[in-house]
Amino acid sequence: MLNYRNGLADMPSYDVVERPWDIKINANECNLSLPPLVEERVMTRLSRVAFNRYPNEEYDDLRDQIARNFGMQRENVLIGSGSSEIIEKLFYCFGGSPDAKIVYPWPSFSMYPIYSKAAEATGVPVALSEDDYSLDLDKFIKTAVDEKARLAVICNPNNPTGNAFTVDQIEYIAKNLPEDCAFLVDEAYMEFYGKSAMGLLKKYPNMIIARTFSKAYGLASCRVGYMLADEKIVTMIDKSYMPYHMNVLSLVTADICYQMRQEFVPHIQIMISERKRMQEELKKLPGVKVYPSETNFILVKYDKAKELNELFESKGIGIRHFGSAPGLKNCLRISMGRREENDTWYSYFKAFTEGRA
């Protein structure tokens, strides 16, 4: 028997096993390719990469560019392998013992409890309303205060429910949390919503914002995200990373995409338009509850979700079925694909509800 770390065998796993779907709308990815001009410049830049050198300059170039966009300094920016790795590092840095409490809404990003356990911290979920997945802000704050939380987390807009907090609601939480409680706003889907809490960072030095290139910019394969925070926080979180933790290929690709982010606006608008269109279509179906969304996906509740998911699978369509997960029983999360993809899965959905499938 090998002597693994205590508790490793009990760690939950995030299922990333996939199959070759004909229509893949289960992971909130962007189903559109890079804009042609962006792709051309990325390929040109990659052709000049010095493969024999470590990624020093490229890392700081991306930090500088992001910092300039938000009127901040390089020292306020940290780059990670997607916002997921940044969140994992934050949990690690504020965890370390069962006495370290990390508070987050639930249901929310499924990795929060996993990261809590990996950080040897105690995750403290605060249940969202069963009716509309809204969060009782005072209850959330009180939980963080009573638990003496080291870190409080809000996913805005929230995954997998799709609803969002206003900037005023985020500030209400920020100003009522203890100063020794770090406050993370996970803005992975912010480009689809547009009401960011970035403007609050200088006012609340315990606030942290994390974003990703995986959703709106379609760089899920590159694994790039960034964190904005007070320089002191960035310095401490950076200590949890190994040297050269980001590769040059991902860094230069993200750098080009961020330089040319206006080229992605039509893609973002298409996804928002498709989300709105499909929400209205889904509302026409009997027995289907459609939740409001400010993201690139839609959450629906349907009593025959399991059977419907089986139909989708038989047709080569991959969506996210939550089974009997707490707070998400009979729920399906459907990412927005291209228009023709959305028309295809909807036709099966409609036929099923009408007893024709």
N, C-alpha and C positions, 0 to 999 in steps of 0.2 A: 504494500500500500504506500502510495506517495503521500507526503504530508502537505496537503494544500492549506491555504489560508482558511481559518475558521469562518464558517458561514458562506463560503463560496458555493457549496453544493445547493444551498437554499436560495441562491440569487435567482430572481425571475428573469426570463429572457424576452427580448423584443423579437417577435417573429418577422424575419426579413426574407423568408423563403418565398420565391415567386415562381410563376409558370409563364410560359410565352403567351400572354393574353393577346387576343385580337384587338380588344379595346381595354386599355389599362387606365382605370380611373379610381384607383384605390389608395394612392399615396400622396395626393395633393401636389403632384408634380405639374410642371408646365408642359402641356402637350403640343406646344409650338416650338419649332426650331429657332435657333438664334436668328435675328434679323440679318439678311444677307451682307450688308455692309459691316456689321459687327463681326460676323463670322470671317469675312475676308481679312479684317485687321487682326483678329485673333490669330489666324493661321500665319499671317506675315510676321507677327511678333514672335510666335512660337518657333519660327524658323531661325530666329536669331538668339535663341536661348543658349547660354553657356552651360551645358549639361555637367561640366566638370567642376562647377562652382556651387558653394552653398548659398541658400537664398537669403542674403542679408539685404541687399539694395531693394529687391523686389518687395520684400516684406514692409520695409519702411515707406516705399513709394505708395503702396496701397493705404497705409495708415495716414500718410500725409494728405492724400486725396480725399479720404473720408472726413478727416478732421477739418479740412478747408471748407467742405460742403456745409458743415454744421457750425462753422465759426469757432472751432476748437483747436487744440494743439495735438501733435502726434502723441504726446504722453497721455492723452485722454482716450486713446484707441487701442484695442487689443484685437488681433485677428485669430480666428480658430477654425477648426475643421467643421464648418457649419455652426449655426448657433447652438446645436445640440451639444457639441463638445464644450462650448463656452459655458452653457448651463451646467453641464456635468462638473466642470472645474469650479464653478461658483458653489455648487453643493459640497464639493470636496473641501473647499477652503473655509466654508462656514460650518462644516460638519466636524466629524472626528470623534464623537461620543454620543451615546444615547441621550445625554442631556442637551445636545445641540438640536434644537427644534427648527424645522423648516415648514412654513405654512403656505398652502396653496389651495385654490378652489378645486372642487371635484364634481363632475368629470372635467378633466382638462388634459393637457399633453400627457400621454401615457407613460412617458419616461420620468416624470417627476418622482413618483414613488420608487422607481428603480434606482434613480440617482441618489435618492435619500438613503436607501439601503446600502448602496455601494459606498457612500460617504460615511457609513457607520453613524448616521444621524437618525433622528426620529422625524419622519414625515407626518405632518398634521393636516389632513384634508378638511376643507370647509365645504359642506355640501351646497351645491347650487339648487335653486328652486326647481322642484319637479315639474312645474308647469311650463316655465319659459327659460329655464337655465340662467336666470338672473342671480346676482350675488348680493347678499345682505352685507353692505359695506361695513356697517357698525359691528356686525358679528365677526367679520373677517378681522377687523382691527382688534376687537376685544380678544379674539383667539390668539393673535400674535402677542398682545400685551400679557395675557394670562399665562401663556406658555413660555414667556420670555424668549421669544423666537429670535434666532440670529439672522434669519433670512425669511422674507415674505415674497411670494412670487405671484404675479398676475400675467396671464397669457392674453394679449389684446391685439387683434380679435382672438377669441378663444377657440382652440382646437380641442375637441371635434364639434363643438356646438355651433360655432360660426358667429355668435353674437359678440358685441363689442362694448367697451367702456368709453365714456366721454373723457376728454382731458380733465374736466372738472371733477369727475369721479376719481380719476387717478390721483389728482392733487389732493382730494379729500383724504384718500388713504395715506398719501405721502406725509401730509402735515400732521396726521394723528398717530402715525407709527412712532415708537420710541427712536431716538437718534442713534441708538446702538443696534438697531435692526436694519440690516441692508434690505433694500427694496428693489427687486428685479421686475422690470416690465419686459416681457418676452413679446417682441413685435415681429414675429416671423412672417405675418400676413399683412403688415401695415401698408404695403404699397397698394393693396386692394381697398383699403379703408381710408387712409389719408389723414387721420386725426391722431398724430403722434404726440407722445409725451416728451419729445426731445427738448422742448422749450422749458421744461421743469428741471432739467439736470443741474443747472447752475444754482437754482434756488434750494434744491434739496441734495446736499452732498452725499447722502447715503443711498441715492437712487442710481440704478444701473439699467441700461437699455441694451438688449441683444437683438440683432437682426441677422438675416441670412440671404445668401444669393441663390438659394435652392428653389424658391417659389417664383417670385415675379421675374427673376432674371434667367430662370431655366437652367441653372448650373448645379443641379442636384448631384451630378456625377463628380463635380470638382471638389465638393465639400469645402465651402468657404462661408464664414460668417464673421460678424464683428460685434464688439462690445464697446459702448461709450460710457464713461464714468469719470468721476474725480480721479486725478492723477494718483492719489494715494491708493485708491482701490485697484486701479490698473496695475500698479507696481506690485501689490500683494498677490493678485490673482495670477500675474505673469510668472510668479515663482513656482506655480504648480505645473508649468509647461517645461518640456525639455527643449534644449537648443534646436533650432532649425525644424520646428515641429510642422511647418507648412512647406509644401513643395513648390518649386518655381513654376511649374506648368499651371497649377491652380491659381497661384498669385497673379501671374501676368494675364491670365484669362479674365480673372475677376477685375483686374485693374482696367483692362480695355472696356469691359462691359460697364463698369462704373463711369468711366469717362464718357461713354456713349449711352448713358442710361435713358436719354430722351428717345432713343431709337426703340426702346421697349414699351413706351407709352401706348402705342397702338395695340400691342399684345395684351397689355394689362386691361385696356378698355374692352378688347374683345372678350376676355375671360369674365369681366364684370358683366358685360352685356349678355353673355351666354348664361351666367348664373341667374340673372334677373329673368331671362326668358324661360329658363327651365323651372325656376321657382313658380312662375305663373302657370306653366303647363302642369306641374305636379299638383298644384292646388285644385285642379279640375278632377283629379282622380279620387274615387270614393274610398274612404277609410284611411287616407294618407294625411298625416300631419306634417306640415312643412315649417321648419323653424327659420326665423330671420337669419340672414348671413351677411357678413361684410368681408368675406374671404373669396377664395377660388373654389369653394366646395359648398355643398348643401347637405344638411342633416335632415333626415325624415324619419318618422316613426310609423310603422305599419305592422299590424298584428301578424301578418304572414311573412314577416321579413326573412325568416329562415328559408321558407320555400321559394320566395322570390330570389334570394341570393343563389340558391341551387339552380334556378332557371338561368340566371345570368352566367353562372359558371359553365353550364352546359352549352351556352352560346359563345363562350370564349371571352366573356366580359368580367373583368375584375373590379369589384367595388369593396368597400370596407363594411363588413357585417360585424356588429358588436355582440351578437348572441345575447347572453344573459348578464353582461357586464353591469356592475352596479351603476345605476343612473342612466344606463343606455340600453335597457332591454328593448328588443325589437326595433332598434335603430339601425339605419344604414347611412353611411357617409359617402357621398358621390362627388368626386372631383370633376371639375369641368374639363371636358375634352374639346376637340374641334367640333364645329357645328354638326357635321355629318355623324360624328361619333355620338354626340348627345341625342340626335334624332333617332339613332339606332337603338341605344339602350332605353330611351323613353318609349319607343314603339313596343318593346317587350314588356316594360313596366305597365303600360296602358292595357295591353292585351291580357296580362295576368290579372289585373284588377277587374277586368270585364269578363273573366272566365273563359278567355279565348286561347290561353297558352297552356 
